[in-house]
Amino acid sequence: MKQHIYIILILLFFASFCFGQNVDTITLKKKAFKNYSACIKSHEEKNLKKYQKYVHPEITKQVGKEKLLLENDSNIKITKRNISEIGKIHLDDQAYQFTFTETTIYDIENMEEASSYTVIAMSYDKGKNWVFFNAYDSIEKMKEDIPELNSNLKVKNIPKLNFQF
């Protein structure tokens, strides 16, 4: 009888270790990118109320919600967006977070220009809803504004629009 109890305890231990702590990061990232697509769409549609839902609140606070959807120059059109370099998801107590690189291809008066930057994705409710912002400095500097940023996030491209005519 004692052997059976030990076997059951060992099985419970391994089961909790294998299944209890495992978070499906693939599903989390799929949800994040679904939210990011909605973010992009709401921006293109100039739907401020919906767009605000996907922008990190600190960015909204700094920029001001009335400036979130600045009018783009009518001669500049986004023709393509590519997502690459999807980083490891950090499952911190305060927020789940990861980075990815977005390369945006612009058509400026029939000239093509590309800009790459790091996007930071964060969820404060264990992956149900995600907010985004473009990395605007090093992680250490951005932590002054958003202290819950994970120090291990990789920021490779700080935005620099470099249009040459």
C-alpha positions in Angstrom: 0.0 0.0 0.0 2.8 2.3 0.9 4.4 1.7 -2.6 1.2 2.7 -4.3 1.1 6.0 -2.4 4.7 6.7 -3.3 4.0 5.9 -7.0 0.9 8.1 -7.0 2.8 11.0 -5.3 5.7 10.7 -7.9 3.2 10.6 -10.8 1.4 13.7 -9.4 4.7 15.5 -9.0 5.7 14.8 -12.6 2.2 15.6 -13.9 2.2 19.0 -12.1 5.7 19.7 -13.3 5.0 18.8 -16.9 1.5 20.3 -17.3 0.8 22.7 -14.4 3.5 25.2 -15.2 3.5 25.0 -19.0 2.3 28.0 -20.9 1.6 27.7 -24.6 3.7 30.5 -26.0 2.7 29.7 -29.6 -1.0 30.4 -28.8 0.0 33.5 -26.8 1.9 34.9 -29.8 -0.9 34.0 -32.2 -3.3 36.0 -30.0 -0.8 38.9 -29.9 -0.4 39.0 -33.7 -4.2 38.8 -34.1 -4.4 41.9 -31.8 -1.5 43.5 -33.8 -3.4 43.0 -37.0 -6.5 44.7 -35.5 -4.2 47.5 -34.3 -2.9 48.1 -37.8 -6.3 47.9 -39.3 -7.8 50.4 -36.8 -4.9 52.8 -37.5 -5.5 52.5 -41.3 -9.2 53.1 -40.8 -8.4 56.1 -38.4 -10.6 54.5 -35.7 -9.1 56.2 -32.7 -11.3 54.5 -30.1 -10.3 51.0 -31.4 -6.7 52.0 -32.0 -6.2 53.2 -28.4 -7.2 49.8 -27.2 -4.0 48.4 -28.7 -1.5 51.2 -27.9 0.4 50.9 -24.6 -1.2 53.3 -22.1 2.1 55.0 -21.3 2.5 55.9 -25.0 -1.0 57.3 -25.1 -0.2 59.3 -22.0 3.0 60.7 -23.4 1.8 61.5 -26.9 -1.8 62.4 -26.1 -4.7 60.5 -27.6 -5.5 63.3 -30.0 -2.1 62.8 -31.6 -2.1 59.0 -31.9 -3.6 59.1 -35.4 -1.7 61.9 -37.0 -2.5 62.5 -40.6 0.0 61.0 -43.0 1.3 62.9 -45.9 -0.9 61.9 -48.8 2.1 61.3 -51.0 3.3 58.5 -48.6 1.6 55.1 -48.8 2.4 51.9 -46.9 2.6 49.2 -49.5 3.8 46.2 -47.4 4.6 45.2 -43.8 6.9 42.3 -42.9 7.2 40.8 -39.5 10.5 39.0 -38.6 12.8 38.3 -35.7 10.1 37.3 -33.3 11.7 37.2 -29.8 11.3 34.9 -26.9 8.2 35.6 -24.8 8.9 36.6 -21.2 6.3 35.4 -18.8 6.8 37.9 -16.0 4.3 38.3 -13.1 3.4 41.9 -14.1 3.2 41.4 -17.9 3.9 38.9 -20.6 6.1 40.5 -23.3 8.2 39.9 -26.4 9.6 41.8 -29.3 9.5 41.5 -33.0 10.8 43.5 -36.0 8.5 45.1 -38.4 9.8 46.3 -41.8 7.5 48.7 -43.5 7.8 49.4 -47.2 6.6 52.9 -48.2 5.8 54.3 -51.6 6.8 57.9 -51.7 5.9 59.5 -55.0 6.7 56.2 -56.8 9.9 55.7 -54.9 10.2 52.8 -52.5 11.7 53.2 -49.1 11.9 50.7 -46.2 12.0 51.3 -42.4 12.6 48.6 -39.8 12.0 48.9 -36.1 11.4 46.8 -33.0 7.9 46.5 -31.7 7.3 45.6 -28.1 4.2 43.5 -27.4 2.9 43.4 -23.8 -0.1 41.7 -22.1 -1.1 42.6 -18.5 -3.8 39.9 -18.4 -1.9 36.7 -19.1 -2.2 37.0 -22.9 -5.9 37.8 -23.3 -5.3 41.3 -24.6 -2.1 42.8 -26.0 -0.8 46.4 -26.4 2.1 47.5 -28.6 4.6 50.3 -29.1 7.6 50.9 -31.1 10.9 50.8 -29.2 12.0 54.4 -29.0 15.2 53.9 -26.9 17.2 51.3 -25.1 15.3 49.0 -22.7 17.1 50.7 -19.8 15.9 54.1 -20.9 12.4 52.9 -21.7 12.1 51.3 -18.2 12.1 54.9 -16.8 8.6 55.2 -18.4 7.5 51.6 -18.3 9.3 50.0 -15.3 7.8 46.5 -15.9 9.8 46.1 -19.2 11.9 42.9 -19.0 15.6 43.7 -19.2 16.1 40.7 -21.5 14.0 42.1 -24.3 16.1 42.6 -27.5 15.8 46.0 -29.1 17.6 46.0 -32.5 16.1 48.8 -34.4 15.1 52.2 -33.0 12.9 54.0 -35.6 14.7 56.2 -38.0 12.7 57.2 -41.1 15.4 58.0 -43.6 13.6 59.2 -46.7 15.9 60.3 -49.4 14.8 62.2 -52.5 
